[in-house]
Amino acid sequence: MIQLATVLYLGVFTFGVIGYLRGFDKELVALSGVVLALFVLVQFQGFL
């Protein structure tokens, strides 16, 4: 069976290639959205 770390590395590589093909600007916007979502989850964890 395939190891979980191998699946993780394949996923990171795949998303890296897709991000490279999309361009830096779009990836920066997507990354800032993810960071903002994590910030909101951490800050309002008690309310949710």
PDBQT receptor file of N, H, CA, C and O in Angstrom, charges set to zero:
ATOM      1  N   MET A   1       0.830  -1.183   0.000  1.00  0.00    +0.000 N 
ATOM      2  CA  MET A   1       0.000   0.000   0.000  1.00  0.00    +0.000 C 
ATOM      3  C   MET A   1       0.881   1.255   0.000  1.00  0.00    +0.000 C 
ATOM      4  O   MET A   1       2.004   1.229   0.502  1.00  0.00    +0.000 OA
ATOM      5  N   ILE A   2       0.369   2.340  -0.560  1.00  0.00    +0.000 N 
ATOM      6  H   ILE A   2      -0.544   2.360  -0.967  1.00  0.00    +0.000 HD
ATOM      7  CA  ILE A   2       1.148   3.572  -0.658  1.00  0.00    +0.000 C 
ATOM      8  C   ILE A   2       1.140   4.310   0.687  1.00  0.00    +0.000 C 
ATOM      9  O   ILE A   2       0.131   4.321   1.392  1.00  0.00    +0.000 OA
ATOM     10  N   GLN A   3       2.250   4.910   1.024  1.00  0.00    +0.000 N 
ATOM     11  H   GLN A   3       3.070   4.901   0.451  1.00  0.00    +0.000 HD
ATOM     12  CA  GLN A   3       2.354   5.603   2.300  1.00  0.00    +0.000 C 
ATOM     13  C   GLN A   3       1.648   6.956   2.227  1.00  0.00    +0.000 C 
ATOM     14  O   GLN A   3       1.532   7.559   1.160  1.00  0.00    +0.000 OA
ATOM     15  N   LEU A   4       1.182   7.413   3.380  1.00  0.00    +0.000 N 
ATOM     16  H   LEU A   4       1.275   6.923   4.247  1.00  0.00    +0.000 HD
ATOM     17  CA  LEU A   4       0.462   8.677   3.447  1.00  0.00    +0.000 C 
ATOM     18  C   LEU A   4       1.359   9.855   3.094  1.00  0.00    +0.000 C 
ATOM     19  O   LEU A   4       0.895  10.817   2.483  1.00  0.00    +0.000 OA
ATOM     20  N   ALA A   5       2.610   9.798   3.461  1.00  0.00    +0.000 N 
ATOM     21  H   ALA A   5       2.987   9.016   3.958  1.00  0.00    +0.000 HD
ATOM     22  CA  ALA A   5       3.548  10.881   3.133  1.00  0.00    +0.000 C 
ATOM     23  C   ALA A   5       3.727  11.011   1.617  1.00  0.00    +0.000 C 
ATOM     24  O   ALA A   5       3.872  12.120   1.103  1.00  0.00    +0.000 OA
ATOM     25  N   THR A   6       3.716   9.899   0.912  1.00  0.00    +0.000 N 
ATOM     26  H   THR A   6       3.598   8.998   1.329  1.00  0.00    +0.000 HD
ATOM     27  CA  THR A   6       3.832   9.938  -0.541  1.00  0.00    +0.000 C 
ATOM     28  C   THR A   6       2.618  10.617  -1.166  1.00  0.00    +0.000 C 
ATOM     29  O   THR A   6       2.754  11.396  -2.110  1.00  0.00    +0.000 OA
ATOM     30  N   VAL A   7       1.449  10.326  -0.648  1.00  0.00    +0.000 N 
ATOM     31  H   VAL A   7       1.338   9.694   0.118  1.00  0.00    +0.000 HD
ATOM     32  CA  VAL A   7       0.231  10.971  -1.142  1.00  0.00    +0.000 C 
ATOM     33  C   VAL A   7       0.290  12.471  -0.875  1.00  0.00    +0.000 C 
ATOM     34  O   VAL A   7      -0.118  13.267  -1.721  1.00  0.00    +0.000 OA
ATOM     35  N   LEU A   8       0.790  12.861   0.286  1.00  0.00    +0.000 N 
ATOM     36  H   LEU A   8       1.122  12.214   0.973  1.00  0.00    +0.000 HD
ATOM     37  CA  LEU A   8       0.930  14.273   0.619  1.00  0.00    +0.000 C 
ATOM     38  C   LEU A   8       1.877  14.970  -0.352  1.00  0.00    +0.000 C 
ATOM     39  O   LEU A   8       1.568  16.049  -0.856  1.00  0.00    +0.000 OA
ATOM     40  N   TYR A   9       3.018  14.361  -0.613  1.00  0.00    +0.000 N 
ATOM     41  H   TYR A   9       3.269  13.484  -0.204  1.00  0.00    +0.000 HD
ATOM     42  CA  TYR A   9       3.986  14.959  -1.542  1.00  0.00    +0.000 C 
ATOM     43  C   TYR A   9       3.433  15.052  -2.955  1.00  0.00    +0.000 C 
ATOM     44  O   TYR A   9       3.674  16.039  -3.650  1.00  0.00    +0.000 OA
ATOM     45  N   LEU A  10       2.701  14.043  -3.383  1.00  0.00    +0.000 N 
ATOM     46  H   LEU A  10       2.506  13.241  -2.818  1.00  0.00    +0.000 HD
ATOM     47  CA  LEU A  10       2.083  14.095  -4.705  1.00  0.00    +0.000 C 
ATOM     48  C   LEU A  10       1.045  15.214  -4.785  1.00  0.00    +0.000 C 
ATOM     49  O   LEU A  10       0.945  15.897  -5.804  1.00  0.00    +0.000 OA
ATOM     50  N   GLY A  11       0.280  15.400  -3.719  1.00  0.00    +0.000 N 
ATOM     51  H   GLY A  11       0.361  14.845  -2.891  1.00  0.00    +0.000 HD
ATOM     52  CA  GLY A  11      -0.699  16.481  -3.689  1.00  0.00    +0.000 C 
ATOM     53  C   GLY A  11      -0.041  17.845  -3.715  1.00  0.00    +0.000 C 
ATOM     54  O   GLY A  11      -0.499  18.741  -4.424  1.00  0.00    +0.000 OA
ATOM     55  N   VAL A  12       1.027  18.015  -2.951  1.00  0.00    +0.000 N 
ATOM     56  H   VAL A  12       1.398  17.287  -2.375  1.00  0.00    +0.000 HD
ATOM     57  CA  VAL A  12       1.749  19.288  -2.936  1.00  0.00    +0.000 C 
ATOM     58  C   VAL A  12       2.350  19.568  -4.305  1.00  0.00    +0.000 C 
ATOM     59  O   VAL A  12       2.288  20.698  -4.789  1.00  0.00    +0.000 OA
ATOM     60  N   PHE A  13       2.925  18.564  -4.924  1.00  0.00    +0.000 N 
ATOM     61  H   PHE A  13       2.976  17.646  -4.530  1.00  0.00    +0.000 HD
ATOM     62  CA  PHE A  13       3.506  18.727  -6.256  1.00  0.00    +0.000 C 
ATOM     63  C   PHE A  13       2.431  19.093  -7.281  1.00  0.00    +0.000 C 
ATOM     64  O   PHE A  13       2.630  19.984  -8.106  1.00  0.00    +0.000 OA
ATOM     65  N   THR A  14       1.300  18.407  -7.223  1.00  0.00    +0.000 N 
ATOM     66  H   THR A  14       1.138  17.683  -6.552  1.00  0.00    +0.000 HD
ATOM     67  CA  THR A  14       0.213  18.678  -8.162  1.00  0.00    +0.000 C 
ATOM     68  C   THR A  14      -0.314  20.093  -8.009  1.00  0.00    +0.000 C 
ATOM     69  O   THR A  14      -0.487  20.800  -9.001  1.00  0.00    +0.000 OA
ATOM     70  N   PHE A  15      -0.571  20.515  -6.772  1.00  0.00    +0.000 N 
ATOM     71  H   PHE A  15      -0.431  19.940  -5.966  1.00  0.00    +0.000 HD
ATOM     72  CA  PHE A  15      -1.056  21.868  -6.546  1.00  0.00    +0.000 C 
ATOM     73  C   PHE A  15       0.005  22.907  -6.907  1.00  0.00    +0.000 C 
ATOM     74  O   PHE A  15      -0.333  24.008  -7.342  1.00  0.00    +0.000 OA
ATOM     75  N   GLY A  16       1.266  22.574  -6.734  1.00  0.00    +0.000 N 
ATOM     76  H   GLY A  16       1.541  21.680  -6.381  1.00  0.00    +0.000 HD
ATOM     77  CA  GLY A  16       2.333  23.483  -7.143  1.00  0.00    +0.000 C 
ATOM     78  C   GLY A  16       2.364  23.689  -8.648  1.00  0.00    +0.000 C 
ATOM     79  O   GLY A  16       2.530  24.815  -9.118  1.00  0.00    +0.000 OA
ATOM     80  N   VAL A  17       2.206  22.617  -9.403  1.00  0.00    +0.000 N 
ATOM     81  H   VAL A  17       2.071  21.702  -9.022  1.00  0.00    +0.000 HD
ATOM     82  CA  VAL A  17       2.184  22.726 -10.863  1.00  0.00    +0.000 C 
ATOM     83  C   VAL A  17       0.969  23.517 -11.326  1.00  0.00    +0.000 C 
ATOM     84  O   VAL A  17       1.077  24.368 -12.209  1.00  0.00    +0.000 OA
ATOM     85  N   ILE A  18      -0.187  23.236 -10.730  1.00  0.00    +0.000 N 
ATOM     86  H   ILE A  18      -0.274  22.545 -10.013  1.00  0.00    +0.000 HD
ATOM     87  CA  ILE A  18      -1.403  23.972 -11.096  1.00  0.00    +0.000 C 
ATOM     88  C   ILE A  18      -1.247  25.455 -10.760  1.00  0.00    +0.000 C 
ATOM     89  O   ILE A  18      -1.650  26.316 -11.543  1.00  0.00    +0.000 OA
ATOM     90  N   GLY A  19      -0.666  25.752  -9.605  1.00  0.00    +0.000 N 
ATOM     91  H   GLY A  19      -0.339  25.053  -8.969  1.00  0.00    +0.000 HD
ATOM     92  CA  GLY A  19      -0.437  27.142  -9.229  1.00  0.00    +0.000 C 
ATOM     93  C   GLY A  19       0.533  27.841 -10.159  1.00  0.00    +0.000 C 
ATOM     94  O   GLY A  19       0.357  29.018 -10.475  1.00  0.00    +0.000 OA
ATOM     95  N   TYR A  20       1.548  27.128 -10.598  1.00  0.00    +0.000 N 
ATOM     96  H   TYR A  20       1.690  26.172 -10.342  1.00  0.00    +0.000 HD
ATOM     97  CA  TYR A  20       2.505  27.705 -11.543  1.00  0.00    +0.000 C 
ATOM     98  C   TYR A  20       1.832  28.017 -12.871  1.00  0.00    +0.000 C 
ATOM     99  O   TYR A  20       2.117  29.043 -13.489  1.00  0.00    +0.000 OA
ATOM    100  N   LEU A  21       0.951  27.148 -13.305  1.00  0.00    +0.000 N 
ATOM    101  H   LEU A  21       0.719  26.315 -12.803  1.00  0.00    +0.000 HD
ATOM    102  CA  LEU A  21       0.271  27.355 -14.575  1.00  0.00    +0.000 C 
ATOM    103  C   LEU A  21      -0.754  28.494 -14.494  1.00  0.00    +0.000 C 
ATOM    104  O   LEU A  21      -0.974  29.203 -15.477  1.00  0.00    +0.000 OA
ATOM    105  N   ARG A  22      -1.375  28.668 -13.334  1.00  0.00    +0.000 N 
ATOM    106  H   ARG A  22      -1.197  28.092 -12.536  1.00  0.00    +0.000 HD
ATOM    107  CA  ARG A  22      -2.382  29.723 -13.187  1.00  0.00    +0.000 C 
ATOM    108  C   ARG A  22      -1.752  31.102 -13.104  1.00  0.00    +0.000 C 
ATOM    109  O   ARG A  22      -2.314  32.075 -13.605  1.00  0.00    +0.000 OA
ATOM    110  N   GLY A  23      -0.604  31.189 -12.483  1.00  0.00    +0.000 N 
ATOM    111  H   GLY A  23      -0.147  30.399 -12.076  1.00  0.00    +0.000 HD
ATOM    112  CA  GLY A  23       0.062  32.475 -12.357  1.00  0.00    +0.000 C 
ATOM    113  C   GLY A  23       0.155  32.915 -10.908  1.00  0.00    +0.000 C 
ATOM    114  O   GLY A  23      -0.624  32.490 -10.055  1.00  0.00    +0.000 OA
ATOM    115  N   PHE A  24       1.126  33.777 -10.652  1.00  0.00    +0.000 N 
ATOM    116  H   PHE A  24       1.759  34.123 -11.345  1.00  0.00    +0.000 HD
ATOM    117  CA  PHE A  24       1.415  34.198  -9.289  1.00  0.00    +0.000 C 
ATOM    118  C   PHE A  24       0.304  35.061  -8.704  1.00  0.00    +0.000 C 
ATOM    119  O   PHE A  24      -0.017  34.932  -7.523  1.00  0.00    +0.000 OA
ATOM    120  N   ASP A  25      -0.287  35.937  -9.509  1.00  0.00    +0.000 N 
ATOM    121  H   ASP A  25      -0.026  36.042 -10.469  1.00  0.00    +0.000 HD
ATOM    122  CA  ASP A  25      -1.310  36.849  -8.999  1.00  0.00    +0.000 C 
ATOM    123  C   ASP A  25      -2.540  36.099  -8.502  1.00  0.00    +0.000 C 
ATOM    124  O   ASP A  25      -3.053  36.392  -7.422  1.00  0.00    +0.000 OA
ATOM    125  N   LYS A  26      -3.005  35.148  -9.271  1.00  0.00    +0.000 N 
ATOM    126  H   LYS A  26      -2.589  34.910 -10.148  1.00  0.00    +0.000 HD
ATOM    127  CA  LYS A  26      -4.182  34.380  -8.869  1.00  0.00    +0.000 C 
ATOM    128  C   LYS A  26      -3.895  33.529  -7.641  1.00  0.00    +0.000 C 
ATOM    129  O   LYS A  26      -4.753  33.372  -6.772  1.00  0.00    +0.000 OA
ATOM    130  N   GLU A  27      -2.706  32.988  -7.573  1.00  0.00    +0.000 N 
ATOM    131  H   GLU A  27      -2.009  33.116  -8.279  1.00  0.00    +0.000 HD
ATOM    132  CA  GLU A  27      -2.348  32.169  -6.423  1.00  0.00    +0.000 C 
ATOM    133  C   GLU A  27      -2.197  33.018  -5.167  1.00  0.00    +0.000 C 
ATOM    134  O   GLU A  27      -2.530  32.568  -4.071  1.00  0.00    +0.000 OA
ATOM    135  N   LEU A  28      -1.705  34.223  -5.314  1.00  0.00    +0.000 N 
ATOM    136  H   LEU A  28      -1.434  34.588  -6.205  1.00  0.00    +0.000 HD
ATOM    137  CA  LEU A  28      -1.590  35.116  -4.167  1.00  0.00    +0.000 C 
ATOM    138  C   LEU A  28      -2.965  35.472  -3.617  1.00  0.00    +0.000 C 
ATOM    139  O   LEU A  28      -3.144  35.525  -2.401  1.00  0.00    +0.000 OA
ATOM    140  N   VAL A  29      -3.925  35.714  -4.479  1.00  0.00    +0.000 N 
ATOM    141  H   VAL A  29      -3.780  35.671  -5.468  1.00  0.00    +0.000 HD
ATOM    142  CA  VAL A  29      -5.298  36.006  -4.045  1.00  0.00    +0.000 C 
ATOM    143  C   VAL A  29      -5.902  34.785  -3.348  1.00  0.00    +0.000 C 
ATOM    144  O   VAL A  29      -6.551  34.922  -2.311  1.00  0.00    +0.000 OA
ATOM    145  N   ALA A  30      -5.693  33.607  -3.904  1.00  0.00    +0.000 N 
ATOM    146  H   ALA A  30      -5.165  33.495  -4.747  1.00  0.00    +0.000 HD
ATOM    147  CA  ALA A  30      -6.226  32.387  -3.300  1.00  0.00    +0.000 C 
ATOM    148  C   ALA A  30      -5.578  32.126  -1.945  1.00  0.00    +0.000 C 
ATOM    149  O   ALA A  30      -6.263  31.739  -0.998  1.00  0.00    +0.000 OA
ATOM    150  N   LEU A  31      -4.276  32.332  -1.842  1.00  0.00    +0.000 N 
ATOM    151  H   LEU A  31      -3.720  32.647  -2.611  1.00  0.00    +0.000 HD
ATOM    152  CA  LEU A  31      -3.577  32.120  -0.580  1.00  0.00    +0.000 C 
ATOM    153  C   LEU A  31      -4.042  33.104   0.485  1.00  0.00    +0.000 C 
ATOM    154  O   LEU A  31      -4.222  32.728   1.643  1.00  0.00    +0.000 OA
ATOM    155  N   SER A  32      -4.238  34.365   0.098  1.00  0.00    +0.000 N 
ATOM    156  H   SER A  32      -4.092  34.671  -0.842  1.00  0.00    +0.000 HD
ATOM    157  CA  SER A  32      -4.710  35.346   1.083  1.00  0.00    +0.000 C 
ATOM    158  C   SER A  32      -6.130  35.015   1.534  1.00  0.00    +0.000 C 
ATOM    159  O   SER A  32      -6.483  35.284   2.682  1.00  0.00    +0.000 OA
ATOM    160  N   GLY A  33      -6.948  34.440   0.662  1.00  0.00    +0.000 N 
ATOM    161  H   GLY A  33      -6.661  34.221  -0.271  1.00  0.00    +0.000 HD
ATOM    162  CA  GLY A  33      -8.292  34.006   1.063  1.00  0.00    +0.000 C 
ATOM    163  C   GLY A  33      -8.245  32.875   2.073  1.00  0.00    +0.000 C 
ATOM    164  O   GLY A  33      -9.023  32.855   3.027  1.00  0.00    +0.000 OA
ATOM    165  N   VAL A  34      -7.339  31.940   1.866  1.00  0.00    +0.000 N 
ATOM    166  H   VAL A  34      -6.708  31.956   1.091  1.00  0.00    +0.000 HD
ATOM    167  CA  VAL A  34      -7.192  30.830   2.810  1.00  0.00    +0.000 C 
ATOM    168  C   VAL A  34      -6.692  31.334   4.156  1.00  0.00    +0.000 C 
ATOM    169  O   VAL A  34      -7.187  30.911   5.200  1.00  0.00    +0.000 OA
ATOM    170  N   VAL A  35      -5.715  32.235   4.141  1.00  0.00    +0.000 N 
ATOM    171  H   VAL A  35      -5.312  32.580   3.292  1.00  0.00    +0.000 HD
ATOM    172  CA  VAL A  35      -5.182  32.796   5.392  1.00  0.00    +0.000 C 
ATOM    173  C   VAL A  35      -6.266  33.577   6.123  1.00  0.00    +0.000 C 
ATOM    174  O   VAL A  35      -6.377  33.475   7.345  1.00  0.00    +0.000 OA
ATOM    175  N   LEU A  36      -7.066  34.355   5.400  1.00  0.00    +0.000 N 
ATOM    176  H   LEU A  36      -6.975  34.438   4.408  1.00  0.00    +0.000 HD
ATOM    177  CA  LEU A  36      -8.161  35.096   6.014  1.00  0.00    +0.000 C 
ATOM    178  C   LEU A  36      -9.194  34.156   6.622  1.00  0.00    +0.000 C 
ATOM    179  O   LEU A  36      -9.696  34.415   7.715  1.00  0.00    +0.000 OA
ATOM    180  N   ALA A  37      -9.513  33.081   5.936  1.00  0.00    +0.000 N 
ATOM    181  H   ALA A  37      -9.105  32.871   5.047  1.00  0.00    +0.000 HD
ATOM    182  CA  ALA A  37     -10.473  32.113   6.459  1.00  0.00    +0.000 C 
ATOM    183  C   ALA A  37      -9.953  31.457   7.734  1.00  0.00    +0.000 C 
ATOM    184  O   ALA A  37     -10.708  31.278   8.689  1.00  0.00    +0.000 OA
ATOM    185  N   LEU A  38      -8.676  31.097   7.756  1.00  0.00    +0.000 N 
ATOM    186  H   LEU A  38      -8.063  31.242   6.979  1.00  0.00    +0.000 HD
ATOM    187  CA  LEU A  38      -8.094  30.521   8.966  1.00  0.00    +0.000 C 
ATOM    188  C   LEU A  38      -8.093  31.518  10.110  1.00  0.00    +0.000 C 
ATOM    189  O   LEU A  38      -8.344  31.147  11.257  1.00  0.00    +0.000 OA
ATOM    190  N   PHE A  39      -7.814  32.784   9.810  1.00  0.00    +0.000 N 
ATOM    191  H   PHE A  39      -7.611  33.085   8.878  1.00  0.00    +0.000 HD
ATOM    192  CA  PHE A  39      -7.839  33.820  10.831  1.00  0.00    +0.000 C 
ATOM    193  C   PHE A  39      -9.240  33.973  11.419  1.00  0.00    +0.000 C 
ATOM    194  O   PHE A  39      -9.395  34.082  12.635  1.00  0.00    +0.000 OA
ATOM    195  N   VAL A  40     -10.246  33.979  10.569  1.00  0.00    +0.000 N 
ATOM    196  H   VAL A  40     -10.120  33.890   9.581  1.00  0.00    +0.000 HD
ATOM    197  CA  VAL A  40     -11.624  34.117  11.042  1.00  0.00    +0.000 C 
ATOM    198  C   VAL A  40     -12.010  32.916  11.901  1.00  0.00    +0.000 C 
ATOM    199  O   VAL A  40     -12.658  33.080  12.935  1.00  0.00    +0.000 OA
ATOM    200  N   LEU A  41     -11.623  31.722  11.488  1.00  0.00    +0.000 N 
ATOM    201  H   LEU A  41     -11.096  31.589  10.648  1.00  0.00    +0.000 HD
ATOM    202  CA  LEU A  41     -11.935  30.533  12.281  1.00  0.00    +0.000 C 
ATOM    203  C   LEU A  41     -11.283  30.573  13.654  1.00  0.00    +0.000 C 
ATOM    204  O   LEU A  41     -11.894  30.183  14.649  1.00  0.00    +0.000 OA
ATOM    205  N   VAL A  42     -10.048  31.042  13.709  1.00  0.00    +0.000 N 
ATOM    206  H   VAL A  42      -9.552  31.359  12.901  1.00  0.00    +0.000 HD
ATOM    207  CA  VAL A  42      -9.345  31.092  14.993  1.00  0.00    +0.000 C 
ATOM    208  C   VAL A  42      -9.927  32.182  15.886  1.00  0.00    +0.000 C 
ATOM    209  O   VAL A  42     -10.103  31.965  17.084  1.00  0.00    +0.000 OA
ATOM    210  N   GLN A  43     -10.225  33.337  15.327  1.00  0.00    +0.000 N 
ATOM    211  H   GLN A  43     -10.082  33.514  14.353  1.00  0.00    +0.000 HD
ATOM    212  CA  GLN A  43     -10.710  34.462  16.113  1.00  0.00    +0.000 C 
ATOM    213  C   GLN A  43     -12.133  34.246  16.620  1.00  0.00    +0.000 C 
ATOM    214  O   GLN A  43     -12.452  34.624  17.748  1.00  0.00    +0.000 OA
ATOM    215  N   PHE A  44     -12.988  33.644  15.802  1.00  0.00    +0.000 N 
ATOM    216  H   PHE A  44     -12.729  33.337  14.886  1.00  0.00    +0.000 HD
ATOM    217  CA  PHE A  44     -14.387  33.485  16.169  1.00  0.00    +0.000 C 
ATOM    218  C   PHE A  44     -14.753  32.044  16.475  1.00  0.00    +0.000 C 
ATOM    219  O   PHE A  44     -15.881  31.617  16.231  1.00  0.00    +0.000 OA
ATOM    220  N   GLN A  45     -13.810  31.308  17.001  1.00  0.00    +0.000 N 
ATOM    221  H   GLN A  45     -12.893  31.655  17.199  1.00  0.00    +0.000 HD
ATOM    222  CA  GLN A  45     -14.040  29.905  17.314  1.00  0.00    +0.000 C 
ATOM    223  C   GLN A  45     -15.110  29.748  18.382  1.00  0.00    +0.000 C 
ATOM    224  O   GLN A  45     -15.891  28.798  18.330  1.00  0.00    +0.000 OA
ATOM    225  N   GLY A  46     -15.165  30.640  19.334  1.00  0.00    +0.000 N 
ATOM    226  H   GLY A  46     -14.531  31.412  19.376  1.00  0.00    +0.000 HD
ATOM    227  CA  GLY A  46     -16.163  30.559  20.389  1.00  0.00    +0.000 C 
ATOM    228  C   GLY A  46     -17.563  30.845  19.891  1.00  0.00    +0.000 C 
ATOM    229  O   GLY A  46     -18.525  30.271  20.402  1.00  0.00    +0.000 OA
ATOM    230  N   PHE A  47     -17.701  31.713  18.911  1.00  0.00    +0.000 N 
ATOM    231  H   PHE A  47     -16.920  32.179  18.496  1.00  0.00    +0.000 HD
ATOM    232  CA  PHE A  47     -19.017  32.058  18.388  1.00  0.00    +0.000 C 
ATOM    233  C   PHE A  47     -19.558  30.987  17.451  1.00  0.00    +0.000 C 
ATOM    234  O   PHE A  47     -20.771  30.805  17.337  1.00  0.00    +0.000 OA
ATOM    235  N   LEU A  48     -18.658  30.284  16.784  1.00  0.00    +0.000 N 
ATOM    236  H   LEU A  48     -17.673  30.432  16.876  1.00  0.00    +0.000 HD
ATOM    237  CA  LEU A  48     -19.092  29.256  15.856  1.00  0.00    +0.000 C 
ATOM    238  C   LEU A  48     -19.283  27.958  16.601  1.00  0.00    +0.000 C 
ATOM    239  O   LEU A  48     -19.651  26.949  16.000  1.00  0.00    +0.000 OA
TER     240      LEU A  48
